């Protein structure tokens, strides 16, 4: 399946990884041409999943990428144990009149 658009969150993370430096949200907004609400929601999502982190100086948050600790993807190292096949209930026998479309008429 191909996606048509890259999400804003992916664009923010990609810009931070490529910069490999500390950035303020204002710098990211100017670089990516995003509104403050789009940028803050993307940063909040990435922060929640530990893909970015920040350092606070008086009045300013400096953001930096931490892609090695990103928890958004789940990695499966070992396979789950094999489960027994699920039993399927047998179907009820259909009504022969409905099968032939000859249901009794109401007069």
Steps between C-alpha positions, in 0.01 A plus 500: 500500500641839404430808704441823314607747767763494769356592838602818676639295789729310263616825341583646842696194609685482170600868522627454855700188413656668196588812700676290767490802730278676750204690353229720644144454390511839332800395288323179400181688416683741271699223334202270438238777452270361769263672737573495871208263570618249236852514633408475867274198443772325296764569764266383777437173315871444435584588862239254627662221297854609596603586142598852611601658826545856619715713725349800670679830530320799647217574258614259225475128429781354291391182319724223370437165333551167676399249230680208667252505789188540284219277632252550217608184315473157648780259419424131507817307580338165568191336362193440708430136590282321252133505590260216444269556203171661585195276479224627275139433585313302235244701305135445563317315231324754277126491457424320170220742404726804538768327304271466197344847552159339536393635835126458565287789374265693720160552337 
